[in-house]
Amino acid sequence: MRAVLVCAPVALTVLFGCQSAPELVVVLPGADGRTGAVVVERGAERTLLDQPYAASRTGPQAGPARLTEQEVRQTFGDALATIPARPATFLLYFVTGTDELTEESKGELRRMLEELRRRPSPDILVIGHTDRVGADEQNDRLSLQRAERVRADLASQGIPADRIRAAGRGEREPVVPTADGVDEPRNRRVEINVR
């Protein structure tokens, strides 16, 4: 049996036996719940699959079908287990002029650590930023200091330090563009990108 699992927008193909064996094509919803579409063509026959778990088969159960999530997991469980977790981005914010997290961001850090622990070997990039208060050189140092602080916090919680890179961008990449000298809390941040 040849089985094709389409994870919008990524396609995963699993082969069982030779190409003349029965074939199964299934469309999965994306992480956001939306479903893409795929057209299955076999000779002159065209089948549009654009609903979650819509399927098209050849062989004894030929034709369009709709599988349950459980049926998909039974058929494609091993293949689904190999799909890496989707990339995630987290934002942490800081008290002005320091590398101290805001109270709200301390809670976000705990939530982020829970997510990181679910990933077997995450690749993590921590990028520090500042608002436009202060001199460029000072902001470059502070942004790197913020990134290194978060890197150290993650490592102290058991995340392998060799999986975490840190960089500072100073005031160069504001989320909220401001004039020089403007204190903007959303620009005082660290972005944590996890793959």
Secondary structure as a PSIPRED ss2 file (coil, helix, strand):
# PSIPRED VFORMAT (PSIPRED V4.0)

   1 M C   1.000  0.000  0.000
   2 R E   0.000  0.000  1.000
   3 A E   0.000  0.000  1.000
   4 V E   0.000  0.000  1.000
   5 L E   0.000  0.000  1.000
   6 V E   0.000  0.000  1.000
   7 C E   0.000  0.000  1.000
   8 A C   1.000  0.000  0.000
   9 P C   1.000  0.000  0.000
  10 V E   0.000  0.000  1.000
  11 A E   0.000  0.000  1.000
  12 L E   0.000  0.000  1.000
  13 T E   0.000  0.000  1.000
  14 V E   0.000  0.000  1.000
  15 L E   0.000  0.000  1.000
  16 F C   1.000  0.000  0.000
  17 G C   1.000  0.000  0.000
  18 C C   1.000  0.000  0.000
  19 Q C   1.000  0.000  0.000
  20 S C   1.000  0.000  0.000
  21 A C   1.000  0.000  0.000
  22 P C   1.000  0.000  0.000
  23 E E   0.000  0.000  1.000
  24 L E   0.000  0.000  1.000
  25 V E   0.000  0.000  1.000
  26 V E   0.000  0.000  1.000
  27 V E   0.000  0.000  1.000
  28 L E   0.000  0.000  1.000
  29 P C   1.000  0.000  0.000
  30 G C   1.000  0.000  0.000
  31 A C   1.000  0.000  0.000
  32 D C   1.000  0.000  0.000
  33 G C   1.000  0.000  0.000
  34 R C   1.000  0.000  0.000
  35 T C   1.000  0.000  0.000
  36 G C   1.000  0.000  0.000
  37 A C   1.000  0.000  0.000
  38 V E   0.000  0.000  1.000
  39 V E   0.000  0.000  1.000
  40 V E   0.000  0.000  1.000
  41 E E   0.000  0.000  1.000
  42 R E   0.000  0.000  1.000
  43 G C   1.000  0.000  0.000
  44 A C   1.000  0.000  0.000
  45 E E   0.000  0.000  1.000
  46 R E   0.000  0.000  1.000
  47 T E   0.000  0.000  1.000
  48 L E   0.000  0.000  1.000
  49 L E   0.000  0.000  1.000
  50 D C   1.000  0.000  0.000
  51 Q C   1.000  0.000  0.000
  52 P C   1.000  0.000  0.000
  53 Y C   1.000  0.000  0.000
  54 A E   0.000  0.000  1.000
  55 A E   0.000  0.000  1.000
  56 S E   0.000  0.000  1.000
  57 R E   0.000  0.000  1.000
  58 T C   1.000  0.000  0.000
  59 G C   1.000  0.000  0.000
  60 P C   1.000  0.000  0.000
  61 Q C   1.000  0.000  0.000
  62 A C   1.000  0.000  0.000
  63 G E   0.000  0.000  1.000
  64 P E   0.000  0.000  1.000
  65 A E   0.000  0.000  1.000
  66 R E   0.000  0.000  1.000
  67 L C   1.000  0.000  0.000
  68 T C   1.000  0.000  0.000
  69 E H   0.000  1.000  0.000
  70 Q H   0.000  1.000  0.000
  71 E H   0.000  1.000  0.000
  72 V H   0.000  1.000  0.000
  73 R H   0.000  1.000  0.000
  74 Q H   0.000  1.000  0.000
  75 T H   0.000  1.000  0.000
  76 F H   0.000  1.000  0.000
  77 G H   0.000  1.000  0.000
  78 D H   0.000  1.000  0.000
  79 A H   0.000  1.000  0.000
  80 L H   0.000  1.000  0.000
  81 A H   0.000  1.000  0.000
  82 T H   0.000  1.000  0.000
  83 I C   1.000  0.000  0.000
  84 P C   1.000  0.000  0.000
  85 A C   1.000  0.000  0.000
  86 R C   1.000  0.000  0.000
  87 P C   1.000  0.000  0.000
  88 A E   0.000  0.000  1.000
  89 T E   0.000  0.000  1.000
  90 F E   0.000  0.000  1.000
  91 L E   0.000  0.000  1.000
  92 L E   0.000  0.000  1.000
  93 Y E   0.000  0.000  1.000
  94 F E   0.000  0.000  1.000
  95 V C   1.000  0.000  0.000
  96 T C   1.000  0.000  0.000
  97 G C   1.000  0.000  0.000
  98 T C   1.000  0.000  0.000
  99 D C   1.000  0.000  0.000
 100 E C   1.000  0.000  0.000
 101 L E   0.000  0.000  1.000
 102 T C   1.000  0.000  0.000
 103 E H   0.000  1.000  0.000
 104 E H   0.000  1.000  0.000
 105 S H   0.000  1.000  0.000
 106 K H   0.000  1.000  0.000
 107 G H   0.000  1.000  0.000
 108 E H   0.000  1.000  0.000
 109 L H   0.000  1.000  0.000
 110 R H   0.000  1.000  0.000
 111 R H   0.000  1.000  0.000
 112 M H   0.000  1.000  0.000
 113 L H   0.000  1.000  0.000
 114 E H   0.000  1.000  0.000
 115 E H   0.000  1.000  0.000
 116 L H   0.000  1.000  0.000
 117 R H   0.000  1.000  0.000
 118 R C   1.000  0.000  0.000
 119 R C   1.000  0.000  0.000
 120 P C   1.000  0.000  0.000
 121 S C   1.000  0.000  0.000
 122 P C   1.000  0.000  0.000
 123 D C   1.000  0.000  0.000
 124 I E   0.000  0.000  1.000
 125 L E   0.000  0.000  1.000
 126 V E   0.000  0.000  1.000
 127 I E   0.000  0.000  1.000
 128 G E   0.000  0.000  1.000
 129 H C   1.000  0.000  0.000
 130 T C   1.000  0.000  0.000
 131 D C   1.000  0.000  0.000
 132 R C   1.000  0.000  0.000
 133 V C   1.000  0.000  0.000
 134 G C   1.000  0.000  0.000
 135 A C   1.000  0.000  0.000
 136 D H   0.000  1.000  0.000
 137 E H   0.000  1.000  0.000
 138 Q H   0.000  1.000  0.000
 139 N H   0.000  1.000  0.000
 140 D H   0.000  1.000  0.000
 141 R H   0.000  1.000  0.000
 142 L H   0.000  1.000  0.000
 143 S H   0.000  1.000  0.000
 144 L H   0.000  1.000  0.000
 145 Q H   0.000  1.000  0.000
 146 R H   0.000  1.000  0.000
 147 A H   0.000  1.000  0.000
 148 E H   0.000  1.000  0.000
 149 R H   0.000  1.000  0.000
 150 V H   0.000  1.000  0.000
 151 R H   0.000  1.000  0.000
 152 A H   0.000  1.000  0.000
 153 D H   0.000  1.000  0.000
 154 L H   0.000  1.000  0.000
 155 A H   0.000  1.000  0.000
 156 S H   0.000  1.000  0.000
 157 Q C   1.000  0.000  0.000
 158 G C   1.000  0.000  0.000
 159 I C   1.000  0.000  0.000
 160 P C   1.000  0.000  0.000
 161 A H   0.000  1.000  0.000
 162 D H   0.000  1.000  0.000
 163 R H   0.000  1.000  0.000
 164 I E   0.000  0.000  1.000
 165 R E   0.000  0.000  1.000
 166 A E   0.000  0.000  1.000
 167 A E   0.000  0.000  1.000
 168 G E   0.000  0.000  1.000
 169 R C   1.000  0.000  0.000
 170 G C   1.000  0.000  0.000
 171 E C   1.000  0.000  0.000
 172 R C   1.000  0.000  0.000
 173 E C   1.000  0.000  0.000
 174 P C   1.000  0.000  0.000
 175 V C   1.000  0.000  0.000
 176 V C   1.000  0.000  0.000
 177 P C   1.000  0.000  0.000
 178 T C   1.000  0.000  0.000
 179 A C   1.000  0.000  0.000
 180 D C   1.000  0.000  0.000
 181 G C   1.000  0.000  0.000
 182 V C   1.000  0.000  0.000
 183 D C   1.000  0.000  0.000
 184 E C   1.000  0.000  0.000
 185 P H   0.000  1.000  0.000
 186 R H   0.000  1.000  0.000
 187 N H   0.000  1.000  0.000
 188 R C   1.000  0.000  0.000
 189 R E   0.000  0.000  1.000
 190 V E   0.000  0.000  1.000
 191 E E   0.000  0.000  1.000
 192 I E   0.000  0.000  1.000
 193 N E   0.000  0.000  1.000
 194 V E   0.000  0.000  1.000
 195 R C   1.000  0.000  0.000
